[in-house]
């Protein structure tokens, strides 16, 4: 496969993953939830736009380069509660056996000369760094808005990014003074869904969210239920006491969530 085909395939692969991720989640009675369907439609539209922009960039001579991973910094907006990568992760083993097939997207660091900043591909970067290899990357001129939108598009397509991580990403973007329009683009969502995400992120203290973790099996309904319950001072106090108990930490993230919700 040519370099051009591989670059073009970045967005095509992500689009297919997005469709699969959205249609795999069903609501009560087997109905697909309206929110994820809207998110999917908006994200696919954005993916089409990104694919067209990529084609233009390729025509302009954009190419894949190899960079020292130690010269690349993370995005200024965190998007995962747990982004660590270990030697036993499937991603690490895949890159070790097959090489890094999909490049990451970076920009030149706006404040530090000679360094770069990731738009997307954080886990690939960590995996390559762990393997002590050069990282394959596309270097593109990106504004802050363009960086977080690119970062958000990749997040939307990832099946393992949980609801609360999306909510925290939205809140972080708002705290960085990004407009609602930019946040909606980054999350490939609409005003209604964004309001719910921000409501959950603001309604649950960060200390409790961090103690619970990503809770990958818990969707919007569960997190909104917790946010409503925790608004009661007595429930909040019980939750804060609960996360301090020694038996809380060893539980899985989903189990920790259910314990606090109970």
C-alpha positions in Angstrom: 0.0 0.0 0.0 1.3 3.4 -0.9 2.0 6.1 1.6 -0.9 8.2 0.2 -3.3 5.3 0.5 -2.3 4.7 4.1 -2.8 8.3 5.0 -6.2 8.4 3.3 -7.1 5.2 5.2 -6.6 6.8 8.5 -10.0 8.6 8.3 -11.8 5.8 6.5 -10.8 3.3 9.3 -11.8 5.7 12.0 -15.2 6.2 10.3 -15.9 2.5 10.2 -14.9 2.2 13.9 -17.2 5.1 14.8 -20.2 3.5 13.1 -19.6 0.1 14.8 -19.1 1.8 18.2 -22.4 3.7 18.0 -24.5 0.9 16.7 -23.2 -1.5 19.3 -24.8 0.4 22.1 -28.6 -0.1 22.5 -31.0 1.3 25.0 -34.0 -0.3 26.7 -35.9 -2.7 24.5 -33.1 -3.0 22.0 -33.7 0.5 20.6 -30.6 2.5 19.5 -30.4 5.7 21.6 -31.1 8.9 19.8 -28.1 10.7 21.2 -25.5 8.2 19.9 -27.2 8.2 16.5 -27.0 12.0 16.3 -23.4 11.8 17.4 -22.6 9.2 14.7 -24.1 11.3 12.0 -22.3 14.5 13.0 -19.0 12.7 13.4 -19.3 11.0 10.0 -19.9 14.3 8.4 -16.9 15.7 10.1 -14.8 12.7 9.1 -15.8 13.3 5.4 -14.6 16.9 5.8 -11.3 15.7 7.4 -10.8 13.2 4.6 -11.2 15.9 2.0 -8.8 18.2 3.9 -6.3 15.3 4.1 -6.4 14.8 0.3 -5.7 18.5 -0.1 -2.8 18.2 2.3 -1.4 15.3 0.4 -1.6 17.2 -2.9 0.3 20.0 -1.1 3.2 17.6 -0.3 2.3 16.6 3.3 4.1 13.4 4.2 4.8 10.9 7.0 8.1 11.6 8.9 9.8 9.8 11.7 10.3 11.7 14.9 12.0 11.1 18.3 9.1 10.4 20.7 10.9 12.2 23.5 10.4 15.5 21.5 6.7 15.1 21.4 4.4 16.4 24.2 0.8 15.5 24.9 -2.1 17.7 24.0 -2.8 20.5 26.4 -6.3 19.0 27.0 -6.4 15.6 28.8 -9.0 13.2 27.3 -8.6 10.0 29.4 -8.7 9.1 33.0 -6.2 6.3 32.4 -4.0 6.6 29.4 -1.2 4.4 30.5 0.2 1.8 28.1 2.1 -1.3 29.3 4.2 -3.9 27.5 1.4 -6.4 27.6 -1.2 -4.2 25.8 -2.4 -5.4 22.4 -1.4 -2.1 20.9 2.2 -2.5 22.0 2.4 -6.0 20.8 0.8 -5.1 17.5 3.3 -2.4 16.8 6.2 -4.6 17.9 5.2 -7.3 15.5 3.8 -5.3 12.6 5.3 -1.8 13.0 3.3 1.4 13.4 0.9 1.2 10.5 -1.1 4.4 11.3 0.9 7.6 11.9 0.0 10.1 14.6 -0.9 13.7 14.0 1.3 16.4 15.5 1.9 20.1 15.2 5.1 22.1 16.0 4.8 23.1 19.7 3.5 26.7 19.9 5.8 27.6 22.8 8.8 25.3 22.7 11.1 25.4 19.7 12.2 22.1 18.4 9.3 20.2 20.1 6.0 18.9 18.9 2.5 18.5 20.4 0.1 15.6 19.7 -3.3 16.2 18.2 -4.2 12.5 18.1 -2.4 9.2 18.6 -1.5 9.5 22.2 -1.6 5.8 22.9 0.4 5.0 19.8 3.0 7.5 20.9 3.2 5.9 24.4 3.5 2.5 22.8 6.3 3.5 20.4 8.1 5.3 23.3 7.8 2.1 25.4 9.4 0.1 22.5 12.1 2.8 22.1 11.4 3.4 18.4 10.9 6.4 16.3 7.3 7.4 15.9 5.7 7.9 12.4 3.9 11.2 12.3 2.2 13.7 10.0 3.2 17.2 11.0 0.6 19.7 10.3 0.0 23.4 11.0 -2.9 23.4 13.5 -4.5 26.1 15.5 -5.7 25.3 19.1 -9.2 24.9 17.7 -8.1 22.5 15.0 -6.0 20.5 17.4 -8.8 19.8 19.9 -11.3 19.1 17.0 -8.9 16.5 15.6 -8.3 15.1 19.0 -12.0 14.9 19.7 -12.8 13.1 16.4 -10.4 10.4 17.3 -11.9 10.1 20.7 -15.4 9.8 19.2 -14.3 6.9 17.1 -12.6 5.0 20.0 -14.8 2.3 21.4 -13.1 2.3 24.8 -13.6 6.0 25.6 -16.3 6.0 28.3 -19.1 8.5 28.8 -17.5 10.2 31.7 -14.3 10.7 29.8 -16.2 12.4 27.1 -17.9 14.5 29.7 -14.6 15.5 31.3 -13.1 16.3 27.9 -16.0 18.6 27.1 -15.7 20.3 30.5 -11.9 20.7 30.1 -12.4 22.3 26.7 -14.9 24.7 28.2 -12.5 25.5 31.0 -9.9 26.4 28.3 -12.4 28.9 27.0 -13.2 27.1 23.8 -16.6 28.1 22.3 -19.6 25.8 22.4 -19.4 25.4 18.6 -15.8 24.2 18.8 -16.6 21.8 21.6 -19.5 20.4 19.6 -17.2 19.8 16.7 -14.6 18.2 18.9 -17.1 15.8 20.4 -19.2 15.4 17.2 -22.3 16.2 19.1 -25.2 18.7 19.3 -26.3 21.3 21.9 -28.6 18.9 23.8 -26.0 16.2 24.2 -23.3 18.7 25.0 -25.4 20.2 27.8 -25.9 16.7 29.3 -22.2 16.0 29.1 -21.3 19.2 30.8 -24.1 18.8 33.4 -22.6 15.4 34.5 -19.0 16.7 34.5 -20.0 19.7 36.7 -22.4 17.8 38.9 -19.9 15.2 40.3 -16.8 16.3 42.2 -13.6 15.5 40.4 -12.2 13.6 43.4 -15.1 11.1 43.2 -14.8 10.8 39.4 -11.1 10.1 39.7 -11.7 7.5 42.4 -14.3 5.7 40.4 -12.4 5.8 37.1 -13.6 5.5 33.6 -16.4 3.0 34.4 -16.6 1.8 30.8 -19.9 0.0 31.1 -21.8 3.0 32.5 -23.5 5.3 30.1 -25.2 8.6 30.2 -28.3 7.5 32.1 -26.3 6.0 35.0 -23.9 9.0 35.2 -26.9 11.4 35.2 -28.5 9.4 37.9 -25.4 9.6 40.0 -25.1 13.4 39.4 -28.7 13.8 40.6 -28.2 11.7 43.7 -24.9 13.3 44.7 -26.5 16.7 44.7 -27.9 15.8 48.1 -25.4 16.7 50.8 -25.9 13.5 52.7 -25.4 11.3 49.6 -22.2 13.4 48.7 -20.8 12.8 52.2 -21.5 9.1 52.0 -19.8 8.9 48.6 -16.7 10.8 49.9 -16.5 8.4 52.8 -17.0 5.4 50.6 -14.1 6.1 48.3 -11.8 6.2 51.3 -12.6 2.7 52.4 -9.8 0.2 51.9 -12.1 -2.3 50.0 -13.0 0.4 47.5 -9.7 0.6 45.5 -9.3 -3.1 44.6 -12.8 -3.2 42.9 -13.1 -2.7 39.1 -14.1 0.8 37.9 -17.7 -0.4 37.1 -18.0 -2.0 40.5 -16.7 1.2 42.2 -19.3 3.2 40.3 -22.2 0.9 41.4 -21.0 1.0 45.0 -21.2 4.8 45.0 -24.5 4.8 43.1 -26.2 2.4 45.6 
